[in-house]
């Protein structure tokens, strides 16, 4: 059985890792369809019994917040590496790679 873990706080620490490990490479994983991402995320929360993270929010409200964070994170990472394209590999799951 595979183990899994959430992306926080690791997904926010790339600038620190970049400084700690000069000349390292980074991978940004995206989904081709944000609905697939949301469904996967909601399934993960339910399976891991982490329903508390959406306390007081409907699935639709929570999905809206998660999608906003997802796009914001991707934008921040891509902007951080905008002048260092050889240091960032963007993998799109379920779609074309770029």
Phi and psi restraints in degrees (range 20) as a CNS / XPLOR table:
assign (resid 1 and name C) (resid 2 and name N)
       (resid 2 and name CA) (resid 2 and name C) 1.0 -79.0 20.0 2
assign (resid 2 and name N) (resid 2 and name CA)
       (resid 2 and name C) (resid 3 and name N) 1.0 143.8 20.0 2
assign (resid 2 and name C) (resid 3 and name N)
       (resid 3 and name CA) (resid 3 and name C) 1.0 -93.1 20.0 2
assign (resid 3 and name N) (resid 3 and name CA)
       (resid 3 and name C) (resid 4 and name N) 1.0 151.6 20.0 2
assign (resid 3 and name C) (resid 4 and name N)
       (resid 4 and name CA) (resid 4 and name C) 1.0 -139.1 20.0 2
assign (resid 4 and name N) (resid 4 and name CA)
       (resid 4 and name C) (resid 5 and name N) 1.0 163.8 20.0 2
assign (resid 4 and name C) (resid 5 and name N)
       (resid 5 and name CA) (resid 5 and name C) 1.0 -150.0 20.0 2
assign (resid 5 and name N) (resid 5 and name CA)
       (resid 5 and name C) (resid 6 and name N) 1.0 157.7 20.0 2
assign (resid 5 and name C) (resid 6 and name N)
       (resid 6 and name CA) (resid 6 and name C) 1.0 -74.2 20.0 2
assign (resid 6 and name N) (resid 6 and name CA)
       (resid 6 and name C) (resid 7 and name N) 1.0 164.5 20.0 2
assign (resid 6 and name C) (resid 7 and name N)
       (resid 7 and name CA) (resid 7 and name C) 1.0 -84.5 20.0 2
assign (resid 7 and name N) (resid 7 and name CA)
       (resid 7 and name C) (resid 8 and name N) 1.0 -14.6 20.0 2
assign (resid 7 and name C) (resid 8 and name N)
       (resid 8 and name CA) (resid 8 and name C) 1.0 -89.4 20.0 2
assign (resid 8 and name N) (resid 8 and name CA)
       (resid 8 and name C) (resid 9 and name N) 1.0 138.8 20.0 2
assign (resid 8 and name C) (resid 9 and name N)
       (resid 9 and name CA) (resid 9 and name C) 1.0 -91.6 20.0 2
assign (resid 9 and name N) (resid 9 and name CA)
       (resid 9 and name C) (resid 10 and name N) 1.0 -0.4 20.0 2
assign (resid 9 and name C) (resid 10 and name N)
       (resid 10 and name CA) (resid 10 and name C) 1.0 -58.2 20.0 2
assign (resid 10 and name N) (resid 10 and name CA)
       (resid 10 and name C) (resid 11 and name N) 1.0 -37.4 20.0 2
assign (resid 10 and name C) (resid 11 and name N)
       (resid 11 and name CA) (resid 11 and name C) 1.0 -67.1 20.0 2
assign (resid 11 and name N) (resid 11 and name CA)
       (resid 11 and name C) (resid 12 and name N) 1.0 -14.9 20.0 2
assign (resid 11 and name C) (resid 12 and name N)
       (resid 12 and name CA) (resid 12 and name C) 1.0 -99.2 20.0 2
assign (resid 12 and name N) (resid 12 and name CA)
       (resid 12 and name C) (resid 13 and name N) 1.0 -1.7 20.0 2
assign (resid 12 and name C) (resid 13 and name N)
       (resid 13 and name CA) (resid 13 and name C) 1.0 -101.7 20.0 2
assign (resid 13 and name N) (resid 13 and name CA)
       (resid 13 and name C) (resid 14 and name N) 1.0 8.2 20.0 2
assign (resid 13 and name C) (resid 14 and name N)
       (resid 14 and name CA) (resid 14 and name C) 1.0 -58.5 20.0 2
assign (resid 14 and name N) (resid 14 and name CA)
       (resid 14 and name C) (resid 15 and name N) 1.0 -36.6 20.0 2
assign (resid 14 and name C) (resid 15 and name N)
       (resid 15 and name CA) (resid 15 and name C) 1.0 -63.4 20.0 2
assign (resid 15 and name N) (resid 15 and name CA)
       (resid 15 and name C) (resid 16 and name N) 1.0 -37.8 20.0 2
assign (resid 15 and name C) (resid 16 and name N)
       (resid 16 and name CA) (resid 16 and name C) 1.0 -67.0 20.0 2
assign (resid 16 and name N) (resid 16 and name CA)
       (resid 16 and name C) (resid 17 and name N) 1.0 -45.9 20.0 2
assign (resid 16 and name C) (resid 17 and name N)
       (resid 17 and name CA) (resid 17 and name C) 1.0 -63.4 20.0 2
assign (resid 17 and name N) (resid 17 and name CA)
       (resid 17 and name C) (resid 18 and name N) 1.0 -34.4 20.0 2
assign (resid 17 and name C) (resid 18 and name N)
       (resid 18 and name CA) (resid 18 and name C) 1.0 -62.9 20.0 2
assign (resid 18 and name N) (resid 18 and name CA)
       (resid 18 and name C) (resid 19 and name N) 1.0 -40.6 20.0 2
assign (resid 18 and name C) (resid 19 and name N)
       (resid 19 and name CA) (resid 19 and name C) 1.0 -73.0 20.0 2
assign (resid 19 and name N) (resid 19 and name CA)
       (resid 19 and name C) (resid 20 and name N) 1.0 -38.6 20.0 2
assign (resid 19 and name C) (resid 20 and name N)
       (resid 20 and name CA) (resid 20 and name C) 1.0 -70.0 20.0 2
assign (resid 20 and name N) (resid 20 and name CA)
       (resid 20 and name C) (resid 21 and name N) 1.0 -31.0 20.0 2
assign (resid 20 and name C) (resid 21 and name N)
       (resid 21 and name CA) (resid 21 and name C) 1.0 -125.6 20.0 2
assign (resid 21 and name N) (resid 21 and name CA)
       (resid 21 and name C) (resid 22 and name N) 1.0 78.5 20.0 2
assign (resid 21 and name C) (resid 22 and name N)
       (resid 22 and name CA) (resid 22 and name C) 1.0 -56.6 20.0 2
assign (resid 22 and name N) (resid 22 and name CA)
       (resid 22 and name C) (resid 23 and name N) 1.0 146.3 20.0 2
assign (resid 22 and name C) (resid 23 and name N)
       (resid 23 and name CA) (resid 23 and name C) 1.0 67.5 20.0 2
assign (resid 23 and name N) (resid 23 and name CA)
       (resid 23 and name C) (resid 24 and name N) 1.0 14.7 20.0 2
assign (resid 23 and name C) (resid 24 and name N)
       (resid 24 and name CA) (resid 24 and name C) 1.0 -80.5 20.0 2
assign (resid 24 and name N) (resid 24 and name CA)
       (resid 24 and name C) (resid 25 and name N) 1.0 165.8 20.0 2
assign (resid 24 and name C) (resid 25 and name N)
       (resid 25 and name CA) (resid 25 and name C) 1.0 -115.2 20.0 2
assign (resid 25 and name N) (resid 25 and name CA)
       (resid 25 and name C) (resid 26 and name N) 1.0 152.4 20.0 2
assign (resid 25 and name C) (resid 26 and name N)
       (resid 26 and name CA) (resid 26 and name C) 1.0 -127.5 20.0 2
assign (resid 26 and name N) (resid 26 and name CA)
       (resid 26 and name C) (resid 27 and name N) 1.0 150.8 20.0 2
assign (resid 26 and name C) (resid 27 and name N)
       (resid 27 and name CA) (resid 27 and name C) 1.0 -122.2 20.0 2
assign (resid 27 and name N) (resid 27 and name CA)
       (resid 27 and name C) (resid 28 and name N) 1.0 126.5 20.0 2
assign (resid 27 and name C) (resid 28 and name N)
       (resid 28 and name CA) (resid 28 and name C) 1.0 -107.2 20.0 2
assign (resid 28 and name N) (resid 28 and name CA)
       (resid 28 and name C) (resid 29 and name N) 1.0 118.8 20.0 2
assign (resid 28 and name C) (resid 29 and name N)
       (resid 29 and name CA) (resid 29 and name C) 1.0 -100.2 20.0 2
assign (resid 29 and name N) (resid 29 and name CA)
       (resid 29 and name C) (resid 30 and name N) 1.0 126.5 20.0 2
assign (resid 29 and name C) (resid 30 and name N)
       (resid 30 and name CA) (resid 30 and name C) 1.0 -120.9 20.0 2
assign (resid 30 and name N) (resid 30 and name CA)
       (resid 30 and name C) (resid 31 and name N) 1.0 165.4 20.0 2
assign (resid 30 and name C) (resid 31 and name N)
       (resid 31 and name CA) (resid 31 and name C) 1.0 -105.8 20.0 2
assign (resid 31 and name N) (resid 31 and name CA)
       (resid 31 and name C) (resid 32 and name N) 1.0 143.2 20.0 2
assign (resid 31 and name C) (resid 32 and name N)
       (resid 32 and name CA) (resid 32 and name C) 1.0 -67.0 20.0 2
assign (resid 32 and name N) (resid 32 and name CA)
       (resid 32 and name C) (resid 33 and name N) 1.0 -27.2 20.0 2
assign (resid 32 and name C) (resid 33 and name N)
       (resid 33 and name CA) (resid 33 and name C) 1.0 -131.8 20.0 2
assign (resid 33 and name N) (resid 33 and name CA)
       (resid 33 and name C) (resid 34 and name N) 1.0 120.6 20.0 2
assign (resid 33 and name C) (resid 34 and name N)
       (resid 34 and name CA) (resid 34 and name C) 1.0 -64.2 20.0 2
assign (resid 34 and name N) (resid 34 and name CA)
       (resid 34 and name C) (resid 35 and name N) 1.0 -24.8 20.0 2
assign (resid 34 and name C) (resid 35 and name N)
       (resid 35 and name CA) (resid 35 and name C) 1.0 -67.0 20.0 2
assign (resid 35 and name N) (resid 35 and name CA)
       (resid 35 and name C) (resid 36 and name N) 1.0 -35.3 20.0 2
assign (resid 35 and name C) (resid 36 and name N)
       (resid 36 and name CA) (resid 36 and name C) 1.0 -64.8 20.0 2
assign (resid 36 and name N) (resid 36 and name CA)
       (resid 36 and name C) (resid 37 and name N) 1.0 -41.2 20.0 2
assign (resid 36 and name C) (resid 37 and name N)
       (resid 37 and name CA) (resid 37 and name C) 1.0 -60.2 20.0 2
assign (resid 37 and name N) (resid 37 and name CA)
       (resid 37 and name C) (resid 38 and name N) 1.0 -49.8 20.0 2
assign (resid 37 and name C) (resid 38 and name N)
       (resid 38 and name CA) (resid 38 and name C) 1.0 -60.4 20.0 2
assign (resid 38 and name N) (resid 38 and name CA)
       (resid 38 and name C) (resid 39 and name N) 1.0 -47.6 20.0 2
assign (resid 38 and name C) (resid 39 and name N)
       (resid 39 and name CA) (resid 39 and name C) 1.0 -60.8 20.0 2
assign (resid 39 and name N) (resid 39 and name CA)
       (resid 39 and name C) (resid 40 and name N) 1.0 -40.8 20.0 2
assign (resid 39 and name C) (resid 40 and name N)
       (resid 40 and name CA) (resid 40 and name C) 1.0 -64.0 20.0 2
assign (resid 40 and name N) (resid 40 and name CA)
       (resid 40 and name C) (resid 41 and name N) 1.0 -42.6 20.0 2
assign (resid 40 and name C) (resid 41 and name N)
       (resid 41 and name CA) (resid 41 and name C) 1.0 -64.8 20.0 2
assign (resid 41 and name N) (resid 41 and name CA)
       (resid 41 and name C) (resid 42 and name N) 1.0 -45.2 20.0 2
assign (resid 41 and name C) (resid 42 and name N)
       (resid 42 and name CA) (resid 42 and name C) 1.0 -64.0 20.0 2
assign (resid 42 and name N) (resid 42 and name CA)
       (resid 42 and name C) (resid 43 and name N) 1.0 -37.8 20.0 2
assign (resid 42 and name C) (resid 43 and name N)
       (resid 43 and name CA) (resid 43 and name C) 1.0 -64.7 20.0 2
assign (resid 43 and name N) (resid 43 and name CA)
       (resid 43 and name C) (resid 44 and name N) 1.0 -42.5 20.0 2
assign (resid 43 and name C) (resid 44 and name N)
       (resid 44 and name CA) (resid 44 and name C) 1.0 -59.9 20.0 2
assign (resid 44 and name N) (resid 44 and name CA)
       (resid 44 and name C) (resid 45 and name N) 1.0 -46.8 20.0 2
assign (resid 44 and name C) (resid 45 and name N)
       (resid 45 and name CA) (resid 45 and name C) 1.0 -59.7 20.0 2
assign (resid 45 and name N) (resid 45 and name CA)
       (resid 45 and name C) (resid 46 and name N) 1.0 -45.0 20.0 2
assign (resid 45 and name C) (resid 46 and name N)
       (resid 46 and name CA) (resid 46 and name C) 1.0 -66.1 20.0 2
assign (resid 46 and name N) (resid 46 and name CA)
       (resid 46 and name C) (resid 47 and name N) 1.0 -46.1 20.0 2
assign (resid 46 and name C) (resid 47 and name N)
       (resid 47 and name CA) (resid 47 and name C) 1.0 -63.5 20.0 2
assign (resid 47 and name N) (resid 47 and name CA)
       (resid 47 and name C) (resid 48 and name N) 1.0 -39.1 20.0 2
assign (resid 47 and name C) (resid 48 and name N)
       (resid 48 and name CA) (resid 48 and name C) 1.0 -86.3 20.0 2
assign (resid 48 and name N) (resid 48 and name CA)
       (resid 48 and name C) (resid 49 and name N) 1.0 3.9 20.0 2
assign (resid 48 and name C) (resid 49 and name N)
       (resid 49 and name CA) (resid 49 and name C) 1.0 57.1 20.0 2
assign (resid 49 and name N) (resid 49 and name CA)
       (resid 49 and name C) (resid 50 and name N) 1.0 46.7 20.0 2
assign (resid 49 and name C) (resid 50 and name N)
       (resid 50 and name CA) (resid 50 and name C) 1.0 -111.5 20.0 2
assign (resid 50 and name N) (resid 50 and name CA)
       (resid 50 and name C) (resid 51 and name N) 1.0 36.3 20.0 2
assign (resid 50 and name C) (resid 51 and name N)
       (resid 51 and name CA) (resid 51 and name C) 1.0 -59.7 20.0 2
assign (resid 51 and name N) (resid 51 and name CA)
       (resid 51 and name C) (resid 52 and name N) 1.0 -21.2 20.0 2
assign (resid 51 and name C) (resid 52 and name N)
       (resid 52 and name CA) (resid 52 and name C) 1.0 -59.5 20.0 2
assign (resid 52 and name N) (resid 52 and name CA)
       (resid 52 and name C) (resid 53 and name N) 1.0 -25.1 20.0 2
assign (resid 52 and name C) (resid 53 and name N)
       (resid 53 and name CA) (resid 53 and name C) 1.0 -66.5 20.0 2
assign (resid 53 and name N) (resid 53 and name CA)
       (resid 53 and name C) (resid 54 and name N) 1.0 -20.9 20.0 2
assign (resid 53 and name C) (resid 54 and name N)
       (resid 54 and name CA) (resid 54 and name C) 1.0 -113.0 20.0 2
assign (resid 54 and name N) (resid 54 and name CA)
       (resid 54 and name C) (resid 55 and name N) 1.0 25.9 20.0 2
assign (resid 54 and name C) (resid 55 and name N)
       (resid 55 and name CA) (resid 55 and name C) 1.0 -50.0 20.0 2
assign (resid 55 and name N) (resid 55 and name CA)
       (resid 55 and name C) (resid 56 and name N) 1.0 123.1 20.0 2
assign (resid 55 and name C) (resid 56 and name N)
       (resid 56 and name CA) (resid 56 and name C) 1.0 82.0 20.0 2
assign (resid 56 and name N) (resid 56 and name CA)
       (resid 56 and name C) (resid 57 and name N) 1.0 -0.4 20.0 2
assign (resid 56 and name C) (resid 57 and name N)
       (resid 57 and name CA) (resid 57 and name C) 1.0 -112.5 20.0 2
assign (resid 57 and name N) (resid 57 and name CA)
       (resid 57 and name C) (resid 58 and name N) 1.0 143.7 20.0 2
assign (resid 57 and name C) (resid 58 and name N)
       (resid 58 and name CA) (resid 58 and name C) 1.0 -74.1 20.0 2
assign (resid 58 and name N) (resid 58 and name CA)
       (resid 58 and name C) (resid 59 and name N) 1.0 165.5 20.0 2
assign (resid 58 and name C) (resid 59 and name N)
       (resid 59 and name CA) (resid 59 and name C) 1.0 -58.0 20.0 2
assign (resid 59 and name N) (resid 59 and name CA)
       (resid 59 and name C) (resid 60 and name N) 1.0 -38.4 20.0 2
assign (resid 59 and name C) (resid 60 and name N)
       (resid 60 and name CA) (resid 60 and name C) 1.0 -65.7 20.0 2
assign (resid 60 and name N) (resid 60 and name CA)
       (resid 60 and name C) (resid 61 and name N) 1.0 -43.5 20.0 2
assign (resid 60 and name C) (resid 61 and name N)
       (resid 61 and name CA) (resid 61 and name C) 1.0 -64.3 20.0 2
assign (resid 61 and name N) (resid 61 and name CA)
       (resid 61 and name C) (resid 62 and name N) 1.0 -45.3 20.0 2
assign (resid 61 and name C) (resid 62 and name N)
       (resid 62 and name CA) (resid 62 and name C) 1.0 -63.8 20.0 2
assign (resid 62 and name N) (resid 62 and name CA)
       (resid 62 and name C) (resid 63 and name N) 1.0 -43.3 20.0 2
assign (resid 62 and name C) (resid 63 and name N)
       (resid 63 and name CA) (resid 63 and name C) 1.0 -59.3 20.0 2
assign (resid 63 and name N) (resid 63 and name CA)
       (resid 63 and name C) (resid 64 and name N) 1.0 -39.8 20.0 2
assign (resid 63 and name C) (resid 64 and name N)
       (resid 64 and name CA) (resid 64 and name C) 1.0 -61.9 20.0 2
assign (resid 64 and name N) (resid 64 and name CA)
       (resid 64 and name C) (resid 65 and name N) 1.0 -43.0 20.0 2
assign (resid 64 and name C) (resid 65 and name N)
       (resid 65 and name CA) (resid 65 and name C) 1.0 -67.0 20.0 2
assign (resid 65 and name N) (resid 65 and name CA)
       (resid 65 and name C) (resid 66 and name N) 1.0 -41.7 20.0 2
assign (resid 65 and name C) (resid 66 and name N)
       (resid 66 and name CA) (resid 66 and name C) 1.0 -66.1 20.0 2
assign (resid 66 and name N) (resid 66 and name CA)
       (resid 66 and name C) (resid 67 and name N) 1.0 -42.1 20.0 2
assign (resid 66 and name C) (resid 67 and name N)
       (resid 67 and name CA) (resid 67 and name C) 1.0 -63.9 20.0 2
assign (resid 67 and name N) (resid 67 and name CA)
       (resid 67 and name C) (resid 68 and name N) 1.0 -40.6 20.0 2
assign (resid 67 and name C) (resid 68 and name N)
       (resid 68 and name CA) (resid 68 and name C) 1.0 -61.5 20.0 2
assign (resid 68 and name N) (resid 68 and name CA)
       (resid 68 and name C) (resid 69 and name N) 1.0 -45.6 20.0 2
assign (resid 68 and name C) (resid 69 and name N)
       (resid 69 and name CA) (resid 69 and name C) 1.0 -63.7 20.0 2
assign (resid 69 and name N) (resid 69 and name CA)
       (resid 69 and name C) (resid 70 and name N) 1.0 -40.3 20.0 2
assign (resid 69 and name C) (resid 70 and name N)
       (resid 70 and name CA) (resid 70 and name C) 1.0 -59.6 20.0 2
assign (resid 70 and name N) (resid 70 and name CA)
       (resid 70 and name C) (resid 71 and name N) 1.0 -50.1 20.0 2
assign (resid 70 and name C) (resid 71 and name N)
       (resid 71 and name CA) (resid 71 and name C) 1.0 -67.6 20.0 2
assign (resid 71 and name N) (resid 71 and name CA)
       (resid 71 and name C) (resid 72 and name N) 1.0 -39.2 20.0 2
assign (resid 71 and name C) (resid 72 and name N)
       (resid 72 and name CA) (resid 72 and name C) 1.0 -63.2 20.0 2
assign (resid 72 and name N) (resid 72 and name CA)
       (resid 72 and name C) (resid 73 and name N) 1.0 -44.8 20.0 2
assign (resid 72 and name C) (resid 73 and name N)
       (resid 73 and name CA) (resid 73 and name C) 1.0 -60.9 20.0 2
assign (resid 73 and name N) (resid 73 and name CA)
       (resid 73 and name C) (resid 74 and name N) 1.0 -48.0 20.0 2
assign (resid 73 and name C) (resid 74 and name N)
       (resid 74 and name CA) (resid 74 and name C) 1.0 -58.9 20.0 2
assign (resid 74 and name N) (resid 74 and name CA)
       (resid 74 and name C) (resid 75 and name N) 1.0 -42.9 20.0 2
assign (resid 74 and name C) (resid 75 and name N)
       (resid 75 and name CA) (resid 75 and name C) 1.0 -63.2 20.0 2
assign (resid 75 and name N) (resid 75 and name CA)
       (resid 75 and name C) (resid 76 and name N) 1.0 -44.5 20.0 2
assign (resid 75 and name C) (resid 76 and name N)
       (resid 76 and name CA) (resid 76 and name C) 1.0 -62.7 20.0 2
assign (resid 76 and name N) (resid 76 and name CA)
       (resid 76 and name C) (resid 77 and name N) 1.0 -43.1 20.0 2
assign (resid 76 and name C) (resid 77 and name N)
       (resid 77 and name CA) (resid 77 and name C) 1.0 -64.9 20.0 2
assign (resid 77 and name N) (resid 77 and name CA)
       (resid 77 and name C) (resid 78 and name N) 1.0 -46.8 20.0 2
assign (resid 77 and name C) (resid 78 and name N)
       (resid 78 and name CA) (resid 78 and name C) 1.0 -64.4 20.0 2
assign (resid 78 and name N) (resid 78 and name CA)
       (resid 78 and name C) (resid 79 and name N) 1.0 -36.4 20.0 2
assign (resid 78 and name C) (resid 79 and name N)
       (resid 79 and name CA) (resid 79 and name C) 1.0 -68.5 20.0 2
assign (resid 79 and name N) (resid 79 and name CA)
       (resid 79 and name C) (resid 80 and name N) 1.0 -39.2 20.0 2
assign (resid 79 and name C) (resid 80 and name N)
       (resid 80 and name CA) (resid 80 and name C) 1.0 -59.7 20.0 2
assign (resid 80 and name N) (resid 80 and name CA)
       (resid 80 and name C) (resid 81 and name N) 1.0 -40.1 20.0 2
assign (resid 80 and name C) (resid 81 and name N)
       (resid 81 and name CA) (resid 81 and name C) 1.0 -99.2 20.0 2
assign (resid 81 and name N) (resid 81 and name CA)
       (resid 81 and name C) (resid 82 and name N) 1.0 13.5 20.0 2
assign (resid 81 and name C) (resid 82 and name N)
       (resid 82 and name CA) (resid 82 and name C) 1.0 -57.6 20.0 2
assign (resid 82 and name N) (resid 82 and name CA)
       (resid 82 and name C) (resid 83 and name N) 1.0 -30.4 20.0 2
assign (resid 82 and name C) (resid 83 and name N)
       (resid 83 and name CA) (resid 83 and name C) 1.0 -102.0 20.0 2
assign (resid 83 and name N) (resid 83 and name CA)
       (resid 83 and name C) (resid 84 and name N) 1.0 12.5 20.0 2
assign (resid 83 and name C) (resid 84 and name N)
       (resid 84 and name CA) (resid 84 and name C) 1.0 -137.6 20.0 2
assign (resid 84 and name N) (resid 84 and name CA)
       (resid 84 and name C) (resid 85 and name N) 1.0 55.3 20.0 2
assign (resid 84 and name C) (resid 85 and name N)
       (resid 85 and name CA) (resid 85 and name C) 1.0 -60.8 20.0 2
assign (resid 85 and name N) (resid 85 and name CA)
       (resid 85 and name C) (resid 86 and name N) 1.0 -24.3 20.0 2
assign (resid 85 and name C) (resid 86 and name N)
       (resid 86 and name CA) (resid 86 and name C) 1.0 -74.6 20.0 2
assign (resid 86 and name N) (resid 86 and name CA)
       (resid 86 and name C) (resid 87 and name N) 1.0 -11.8 20.0 2
assign (resid 86 and name C) (resid 87 and name N)
       (resid 87 and name CA) (resid 87 and name C) 1.0 -98.1 20.0 2
assign (resid 87 and name N) (resid 87 and name CA)
       (resid 87 and name C) (resid 88 and name N) 1.0 -5.1 20.0 2
assign (resid 87 and name C) (resid 88 and name N)
       (resid 88 and name CA) (resid 88 and name C) 1.0 -128.9 20.0 2
assign (resid 88 and name N) (resid 88 and name CA)
       (resid 88 and name C) (resid 89 and name N) 1.0 124.9 20.0 2
assign (resid 88 and name C) (resid 89 and name N)
       (resid 89 and name CA) (resid 89 and name C) 1.0 -107.2 20.0 2
assign (resid 89 and name N) (resid 89 and name CA)
       (resid 89 and name C) (resid 90 and name N) 1.0 124.1 20.0 2
assign (resid 89 and name C) (resid 90 and name N)
       (resid 90 and name CA) (resid 90 and name C) 1.0 -102.7 20.0 2
assign (resid 90 and name N) (resid 90 and name CA)
       (resid 90 and name C) (resid 91 and name N) 1.0 118.3 20.0 2
assign (resid 90 and name C) (resid 91 and name N)
       (resid 91 and name CA) (resid 91 and name C) 1.0 -106.7 20.0 2
assign (resid 91 and name N) (resid 91 and name CA)
       (resid 91 and name C) (resid 92 and name N) 1.0 125.1 20.0 2
assign (resid 91 and name C) (resid 92 and name N)
       (resid 92 and name CA) (resid 92 and name C) 1.0 -106.3 20.0 2
assign (resid 92 and name N) (resid 92 and name CA)
       (resid 92 and name C) (resid 93 and name N) 1.0 114.8 20.0 2
assign (resid 92 and name C) (resid 93 and name N)
       (resid 93 and name CA) (resid 93 and name C) 1.0 -80.8 20.0 2
assign (resid 93 and name N) (resid 93 and name CA)
       (resid 93 and name C) (resid 94 and name N) 1.0 127.1 20.0 2
assign (resid 93 and name C) (resid 94 and name N)
       (resid 94 and name CA) (resid 94 and name C) 1.0 85.0 20.0 2
assign (resid 94 and name N) (resid 94 and name CA)
       (resid 94 and name C) (resid 95 and name N) 1.0 16.6 20.0 2
assign (resid 94 and name C) (resid 95 and name N)
       (resid 95 and name CA) (resid 95 and name C) 1.0 -160.1 20.0 2
assign (resid 95 and name N) (resid 95 and name CA)
       (resid 95 and name C) (resid 96 and name N) 1.0 -167.4 20.0 2
assign (resid 95 and name C) (resid 96 and name N)
       (resid 96 and name CA) (resid 96 and name C) 1.0 -76.9 20.0 2
assign (resid 96 and name N) (resid 96 and name CA)
       (resid 96 and name C) (resid 97 and name N) 1.0 149.7 20.0 2
assign (resid 96 and name C) (resid 97 and name N)
       (resid 97 and name CA) (resid 97 and name C) 1.0 -87.9 20.0 2
assign (resid 97 and name N) (resid 97 and name CA)
       (resid 97 and name C) (resid 98 and name N) 1.0 150.4 20.0 2
